[in-house]
Amino acid sequence: MTSSTRPPNALADYVPALRASDDEFRLRLLLHDFGLVWQEAGPHERAALTADEPELFDPRWDAFLAAYAEHLARSAAITPPSWTSSKRRFLPDFWYAGGCYAFDRVRTIITTPGAFEEHGVWFPRSELAVV
């Protein structure tokens, strides 16, 4: 799929804004803005929203994007895009996405969805809810 044929607000289209933002805004942009796009899309549109591989720009966020796309696909019972399994989309050491206070690390670790853990990203499931 090319940029001219993918749907508006595809995950790959968010990279320029992510590149120019701090980590807190990156989370809000993905979890709220893209989360709403995902929620409102039908099953065929959902697959198209994550079909194109986002440009690599930061190893932590490259892994986060893959984990997020994989998590959303699994939750919607669709096949995750193949780019999510690229070696470049996995971290060698775990990263607490969005920061994490020491007292909250246990909750974060035990509630991290499988796709995030596989990619080396610890992120609490409760933070993935779109409001």
C-alpha positions as CSV (number, residue, x, y, z in Angstrom):
1,M,0.0,0.0,0.0
2,T,1.4,3.4,-0.9
3,S,0.8,6.7,0.9
4,S,-1.6,7.7,-1.9
5,T,-3.8,4.5,-1.4
6,R,-3.7,4.1,2.4
7,P,-6.6,5.5,4.4
8,P,-6.3,9.0,6.1
9,N,-4.7,8.9,9.5
10,A,-2.9,5.6,9.0
11,L,-0.4,4.7,11.7
12,A,2.5,5.4,9.4
13,D,1.2,9.0,8.9
14,Y,1.8,9.8,12.5
15,V,5.6,9.5,12.4
16,P,6.4,13.2,11.5
17,A,4.3,14.4,14.5
18,L,5.9,11.8,16.7
19,R,9.4,12.7,15.6
20,A,8.7,16.4,16.6
21,S,7.2,15.7,20.0
22,D,8.2,14.7,23.5
23,D,7.4,11.2,24.9
24,E,4.3,12.3,26.8
25,F,2.7,14.0,23.7
26,R,3.7,10.9,21.6
27,L,1.7,8.7,23.9
28,R,-1.4,11.0,23.8
29,L,-1.2,11.4,20.1
30,L,-1.1,7.6,19.5
31,L,-3.5,6.5,22.3
32,H,-6.1,9.2,21.8
33,D,-5.9,10.4,18.2
34,F,-5.0,7.1,16.5
35,G,-7.0,5.2,19.0
36,L,-10.2,7.1,18.0
37,V,-9.4,6.5,14.3
38,W,-9.0,2.8,15.1
39,Q,-12.2,2.6,17.1
40,E,-14.3,4.2,14.3
41,A,-12.8,2.1,11.5
42,G,-14.4,-1.1,10.2
43,P,-12.5,-4.5,10.1
44,H,-11.1,-3.9,6.6
45,E,-10.2,-0.4,7.3
46,R,-8.4,-1.4,10.5
47,A,-6.0,-3.7,8.6
48,A,-5.3,-0.9,6.1
49,L,-4.6,1.6,8.9
50,T,-1.6,-0.4,10.1
51,A,-0.5,-2.1,6.8
52,D,2.3,0.3,5.9
53,E,5.4,0.2,8.1
54,P,6.0,3.4,9.9
55,E,9.4,5.0,9.2
56,L,12.0,4.2,11.9
57,F,13.0,7.2,14.0
58,D,13.7,6.1,17.6
59,P,14.3,2.5,18.7
60,R,12.0,2.8,21.7
61,W,9.1,4.2,19.6
62,D,9.8,1.9,16.7
63,A,9.2,-1.0,19.1
64,F,6.2,0.8,20.7
65,L,4.5,1.3,17.3
66,A,5.0,-2.3,16.4
67,A,3.7,-3.5,19.7
68,Y,0.7,-1.1,19.5
69,A,-0.2,-2.3,15.9
70,E,0.2,-5.9,16.9
71,H,-1.9,-5.4,20.1
72,L,-4.7,-3.6,18.2
73,A,-4.7,-6.3,15.5
74,R,-4.9,-9.2,18.0
75,S,-7.6,-7.4,19.9
76,A,-9.6,-7.0,16.7
77,A,-9.0,-10.7,15.7
78,I,-7.1,-9.7,12.5
79,T,-3.6,-10.7,11.5
80,P,-0.9,-8.2,12.6
81,P,1.0,-6.5,9.8
82,S,4.2,-8.3,8.9
83,W,6.4,-5.3,9.6
84,T,5.7,-5.8,13.3
85,S,8.0,-8.8,13.4
86,S,11.0,-7.0,12.0
87,K,14.1,-7.3,14.3
88,R,14.4,-3.5,14.3
89,R,11.0,-3.4,16.1
90,F,12.2,-5.1,19.3
91,L,14.2,-3.7,22.1
92,P,17.2,-5.5,23.6
93,D,16.3,-4.2,27.1
94,F,12.9,-3.3,28.5
95,W,11.7,0.2,28.4
96,Y,8.9,1.7,30.6
97,A,7.0,3.7,28.0
98,G,5.6,6.9,29.3
99,G,7.8,6.8,32.3
100,C,6.9,4.9,35.5
101,Y,7.3,5.6,39.1
102,A,9.1,3.0,41.1
103,F,6.0,2.2,43.2
104,D,4.0,1.6,40.0
105,R,6.5,-0.7,38.2
106,V,5.0,-4.0,39.5
107,R,1.5,-3.0,38.2
108,T,3.0,-1.9,34.9
109,I,4.9,-5.2,34.5
110,I,2.0,-7.5,35.3
111,T,-0.6,-5.6,33.3
112,T,1.5,-5.1,30.1
113,P,-0.2,-6.8,27.2
114,G,1.7,-9.6,25.5
115,A,2.5,-7.8,22.3
116,F,4.2,-5.0,24.2
117,E,6.2,-7.3,26.4
118,E,7.3,-9.3,23.3
119,H,8.7,-6.0,21.8
120,G,10.5,-5.0,25.1
121,V,8.0,-2.3,26.1
122,W,6.4,-2.3,29.5
123,F,3.1,-0.4,29.3
124,P,0.0,-0.9,31.5
125,R,-3.1,-2.2,29.8
126,S,-5.2,0.4,31.5
127,E,-3.4,3.2,29.6
128,L,-4.5,1.7,26.2
129,A,-8.2,2.6,26.8
130,V,-9.4,5.3,24.5
131,V,-11.7,7.9,26.2
